[in-house]
């Protein structure tokens, strides 16, 4: 039928026109919605001209000029948390946004409240009270968040969030229900809540309760490595208590592999190891945690040396092993380095390949000696450096003041460097064990 006015009037049912839905989203819009849903839409970075915007708002509020754009009010929400911002400005700003009561500005204030959260600061408490009073004016999204879990109660916010995470044994679902995505996952509020989880779970360890051991590890290291933002919580939970409690060798090996895989060997470089916030113990707790891992590595180094050398050394090695085990068990050895000849080095590679406990082992190569020779280089608590050989080779010691003493953490040592310029040496003959003990006692005061 020809499309013309006469035919349309005569037969309207044959000329149906289907209009597209006005609510239909384009592919681009759908993609954008999915990205916002997953990663969030908040950008915590201030614009380059934030100081100019702040001064503009500051001047208008000082002059009681209420003609301030919504955009400017949203952008300066971050400024109220900056050190040096006058309290009078904060008060005027909060009073003004309460008066105009625009949900977009409330959303901006909530976002910066989450990002800059600090339960000990007066500005956080002040903003929390204003937000709590005006929560009925929030956008639908933030109303839903606060209804699920009231994080505006500054005094109890991190406690409430941490309790929810521990009870649900899942942080992802909890944070999603709070509408915390994207930048909010790295916010101060989330970090402090995870640290509170760490404190609570570590207290369970002191009571010999390890029910949440694996659960919290999965939260902190979902892909086999600790997330950078969770590093301090991992140290606080899994390392800080270990000078007072015992854990199984399986748990210790799991933690050792995780920490070193995430942050590196602390004997070589500690810069990648996380800082601990001051209110959770600060530098003192950080150093304590790192020392625990270093002790694990020292023990593993000595243990590996004994295991490898037993496959290569002669009958003369047993007294040497017994002697140094006693010094280690007395907590007198603070550093150790295994230096292997070609034969023992091959054994070490097989051990590292096949033994879960040996995954993070490291050793140095030895040149200028027979292929079956190896050396255990140790440092005692007063700085005395000691070299013990697996086969023929005298016991040697260098004092802390000796500038030519062997250095630790080299990739290659020559036999000559481990024999020359020592301050004392003893051939392994006769009553050599008692003479070595007397020398160490005289130099360090250490008795075993």
PEQUI-V443251 format. One record per pair of residues at least 12 apart in sequence whose ideal C-beta (glycine too) atoms are under 8 Angstrom apart, sorted by the first residue. I is the first residue (numbers start at 1). J is the second residue. Records with the same first field share a line. If there is no record, write none. Layout:
BEGIN
I: J  J
END
This chain:
BEGIN
1: 14
3: 15
37: 181
38: 181  182
39: 181  182
40: 180  181  182  183  184
41: 182
42: 111  182  183  184
43: 183
44: 78  111  112  115  183
46: 75  78
47: 75
50: 75  76  78  79
53: 72  75  76
54: 76  79
56: 72
57: 72  73  76  93
58: 89
61: 89  92  93  96
62: 89  92
66: 96  99  100
68: 96
70: 102  104  105
73: 93  96  97  100  102  105  108
74: 104  105  107  108
75: 108
76: 93
77: 105  108  109  111  112
78: 112  115  116
80: 93  94  112  123  127
81: 112  116  123  124
85: 123
90: 123  126
94: 126  127  130
97: 109
98: 130  133  134
101: 134  137
103: 137  138  139
104: 139
106: 131  134  137  138  139  142
107: 138  139  141  142
109: 127  130  131
110: 131  138  142
111: 184
113: 127  128  131  152  189
114: 151  180  184  187  188  189  190
115: 183  184  187  188  189
116: 188
117: 154  157  187  188  189  192
118: 188
119: 154  155  157  158  192
120: 279
124: 154
125: 154  155
128: 152  153  154  157
131: 152
132: 150  152  153
135: 152
141: 179
142: 179
144: 179
145: 177  178  179  180
148: 177  178
149: 161  164  174  177  178
151: 178  189
157: 189  193
158: 189  192  193  195  196
159: 196
161: 174  178  189  190  193  196
162: 193  194  196  197  200
163: 200
165: 193  194  197  219
166: 197  200  201  212
169: 212  215
170: 219
171: 194  197  219
175: 190
185: 229
186: 229
190: 229
191: 229  232  233
192: 277
194: 219  220  229  230  233
195: 232  233  236  277  280
197: 216  219  233  237
198: 216  233  234  236  237
199: 236  237  280
201: 213  216  237
202: 236  237  238  240  241
205: 241  245  247
206: 241  244  245
208: 245
210: 247  251
213: 251
216: 237
217: 238  254  258
220: 233  234  237
221: 234  258  262
224: 258  261
225: 258  261  262
226: 258  259  262  263
228: 274
231: 262  263  273  274
232: 274  275  276  277  280
234: 258  259  262  274
235: 259  273  274  276  285  286  289
236: 276  280  281  285  289
238: 255  259
239: 255  259  288  289  292  293
240: 281  285  288  289
242: 292
243: 288  292
249: 357
252: 296
253: 356  357
256: 293  296  297  300  360
257: 356  359  360
259: 293
260: 293  297  360
261: 360
265: 297  360  362
266: 290  293  294  297
267: 294  297  335  408  409
268: 409
270: 290
273: 286  290
274: 286
276: 289
294: 334  335
297: 360
298: 328  333  334  335  336
299: 328
300: 357  358  360  361
301: 336  337  338  361
302: 324  325  328  333  336  376  378
304: 338  348  351  358  361  363
305: 336  338  374  376
306: 321  325
307: 351
308: 338  340  344  347  348  351  374
309: 321  344  374  390
311: 344  347
312: 343  344  347  372  374  390
313: 372  390  391
314: 391
316: 391  428
317: 390  391
319: 428  433
320: 388  428
323: 433  436  437
324: 376  378  388
326: 448
327: 378  380  440  446  448
330: 446  448
331: 381
332: 380  381  444  446  448
333: 378  379  380  381
334: 379  380  381
335: 378  379  408
336: 376  377  378  379
337: 363  364  376  377  378  408  409  410
338: 363  364  374  375  376  377
339: 363  364  365  366  374  375  376  377  413  418
340: 363  364  365  366  374
341: 366  369  370  371  372  373  374
342: 371
343: 371  372
344: 372  374  390
345: 363  365
348: 361  363
364: 410  411  412  413
365: 411  412  413
366: 412  413  414  415
367: 412  413  414  415
368: 414  415  416
369: 415
370: 391
372: 390  391
373: 389  390  391  393  415
374: 389  390
375: 387  388  389  390  393  413  418
376: 388  390
377: 406  408  413  418
379: 408
380: 440  444  446
381: 444  446
382: 400  443  444  445  446
383: 399  400
384: 397  398  399  400  440  443  444
385: 397  398  399  400  402  405  406
386: 398
387: 406  418  419  422
389: 418
393: 419
394: 419  425  426  427  428
395: 425  426  427  428  432  436
396: 418  419  422  424  425
397: 422  423  424  425  439  440  443
398: 421  422  423
399: 423  443
402: 421  422  423
404: 420  421
405: 421
406: 418
424: 439
426: 439
END
